[in-house]
């Protein structure tokens, strides 16, 4: 079957995304702030001021020990610092800030054996707005990254392990790019 000639330009949007998620190495702490502003809806005849809850915004910072060496599964903090300098493609990133990851105890928390595989994390898209590195003699070099959320901020939880698509021998079916095929509705952190 012969195809018709295209008579107009077709806009194409390219979003740069890694195929794998990677851990950001050497994080010492992070802070995530959410804010909901209020709008004053008081009318002239009202006796008391009235407020209405408006849109949510989010921002935060993360602090990490500075490093530039790239390992296979870990990304150095230098990568996030370079995001602020990317003028052509932007400084956006997708983040998952873990409070508790699977097979770990959260600091200061007590968990039953059935809760060890649970995960709890914040997930959002953001852009880097500021990066700074502090140098002090005889101290570790520390970098601080400021960011602003560009969409919804979700608190996610997983209380069961992701269900992977299995081969006949029982091994999980691996993707060529790394990772595994998951059954519908599942997502590995």
ABEGO torsion letter per residue (X at the ends): XBBBBBABBBBBBBBBBBABBBBBBGBABBBBBBBBBBBBABBAABABBBBBBBBBBBBEBBBBBBBABBBAABBBAAAAAAAAABAAAEABBBBBBBABBBGBBBBGBBBBAAAAABBBBBBBBBBBABBBBBBBBGBBBBBBBBBBBABBBBBBBBABBBBBBBBAAGBBBBBAAEEBBBBBGBBBX
